[in-house]
Amino acid sequence: MSGQLRFGLIGTGWIGRFHAESLARRVPDACLVAVADPNIEAAQAIGASQTYADPQELIDDPAVQAVAISSPAAAHTDLVVAAAQAGKHVFCEKPMALTLDDADRAIAAAADAGVALQVGFNRRFAADFAAAHDAIIAGTIGTPQLLRSLTRDPGISAEVAARVKPWTIFNETLIHDFDTLCWLNPGARVTEIYAQAAALIHPQFAEAGFLDTSVVQLRFDNGAFGTAEASFQAVYGYDVRGELFGSDGVLLAGRAPEQAGRLNIELFADAYVAQFAHFVDSIRTGTTPSVTGHDARVALEIALAAAESVRTGAPVALAGAVRR
């Protein structure tokens, strides 16, 4: 591949707008040539040379070589499949799918088309999390035994909470933590999940399936235990951290609570850019991106099991889970 990789972006929510700015200005080997959003005015506001209301028109645009998907989660799989079948490389925000069948469909479409597929687990590209991962690989803390990952959003209004779909806390929030815990315990697989969750911030929406607070326990086949927790209301700011305890030491990642940012982008701006730089480099070199559709499937399987555990009040075994 010579020249800049030409991207089309689908979806202009807050993360879509940031991705658009990154592709247009922050990733030297990329450029943004097209944007699609049903709200055509929002698409036009990005400033790309081509704008579409219909994502398929963007996918069909011969100027587009790669598609960045930041639409609502329910549309992700169909867009991945459509882009892959059109021969376009695909970067998809998490979750790549909401069912395992859809995850398999997306993975197969990319494989059949011979295109790159990368999923937006941006924490892997944050300097502190990446350093912790490298230290674990190097054996710095010995054998991982206790792993913890948390996500705390700075707040959610009642108006927004009323629109949140059931299980979002697992499928779209804690799915980051599930991927992080698996990534930081390399070679291991999750065999059992036990989850508890409730609506502590907006209990008036609990009957509709809204959940805003959760703790999930994971057991790995190498004996390690993991804990993932989330809250939609950290009054002190956006808070993402990890703690990795092993037989020979401990590692930390993320800012202390008093340094928490008000926005996700304040914590992960560099990581959001780095993941696209990695995606472009993977395409240039013909190598597989380090965050694959399979990784997305592993995290989704844990998320679905966590929801099942909340429904049943019991642990859920993943006897058939695929080793990473």
Order of alpha helices (4+ residues) and beta strands (2+ residues): beta-alpha-beta-alpha-beta-alpha-beta-alpha-beta-alpha-beta-alpha-beta-alpha-alpha-beta-beta-beta-beta-beta-alpha-alpha-beta
